[in-house]
Amino acid sequence: MQLNPAEISELLKSRIEGLSGQADIRNQGTVVSVTDGICRVHGLSNVMQGEMLEFPASADGAPSFGLALNLERDSVGAV
């Protein structure tokens, strides 16, 4: 079977155009500490490693994002 790059490109473009930009807020936690760029968050029981976390907006109105790395029993470490 011969793969045609143009057909693959069109298929990828059509699927990307059909994606929705919706995000679900599943649960919320409490920031316990922030040191050296590492944030400890308590209360995120359903977070998975590598998942993106959104932190509340700062004074300029822009939210901060973190990446969940250390999953412990009572807290999550994010960078």
C-alpha positions in Angstrom: 0.0 0.0 0.0 1.4 3.3 -1.1 1.0 6.3 1.3 0.4 9.6 -0.4 1.9 12.5 1.6 -0.8 15.0 0.3 -3.6 12.7 1.5 -2.0 12.4 4.9 -1.5 16.1 5.2 -5.2 16.8 4.3 -6.4 14.2 6.8 -4.3 15.8 9.5 -5.5 19.3 8.7 -9.2 18.3 8.7 -8.8 16.6 12.1 -6.9 19.5 13.6 -9.6 21.9 12.4 -12.3 19.8 14.1 -10.6 20.0 17.5 -12.3 22.0 20.2 -10.3 24.3 22.5 -12.2 23.4 25.6 -10.6 22.7 29.0 -12.2 20.9 31.9 -11.6 22.0 35.5 -11.6 18.7 37.3 -10.5 19.6 40.8 -8.8 22.4 42.7 -6.0 22.4 45.1 -4.2 24.7 47.5 -0.7 26.0 46.9 1.4 25.1 50.0 4.8 26.5 49.0 6.7 28.0 46.1 10.5 27.7 46.2 13.1 27.8 43.4 10.5 27.4 40.7 8.9 24.4 42.3 5.4 24.6 43.6 3.9 22.2 46.1 0.1 21.8 45.8 -2.2 20.0 48.2 -5.6 18.6 47.2 -5.1 17.4 43.6 -5.9 13.8 44.0 -6.7 13.1 40.4 -3.7 14.7 38.7 -1.4 12.7 36.5 2.3 13.1 35.9 3.0 15.4 33.0 -0.4 17.1 33.3 -0.6 20.8 32.9 -1.8 22.8 35.9 -3.3 26.3 35.8 -2.6 28.7 38.7 -4.7 31.8 39.4 -4.1 35.0 37.5 -1.4 37.4 38.9 -1.8 41.1 39.3 -1.3 41.6 35.5 -4.2 39.3 34.8 -2.3 36.5 33.1 -2.5 33.0 34.6 0.6 30.9 35.3 0.9 27.3 34.2 2.9 24.4 35.7 3.7 20.8 34.9 2.9 18.1 37.5 6.0 16.0 38.1 6.3 14.6 41.7 3.1 12.8 42.7 3.1 12.1 46.4 0.3 10.9 48.7 -0.6 14.3 50.1 0.8 16.8 47.6 2.0 17.4 44.0 5.2 19.0 42.9 5.0 21.2 39.8 7.5 23.3 37.9 
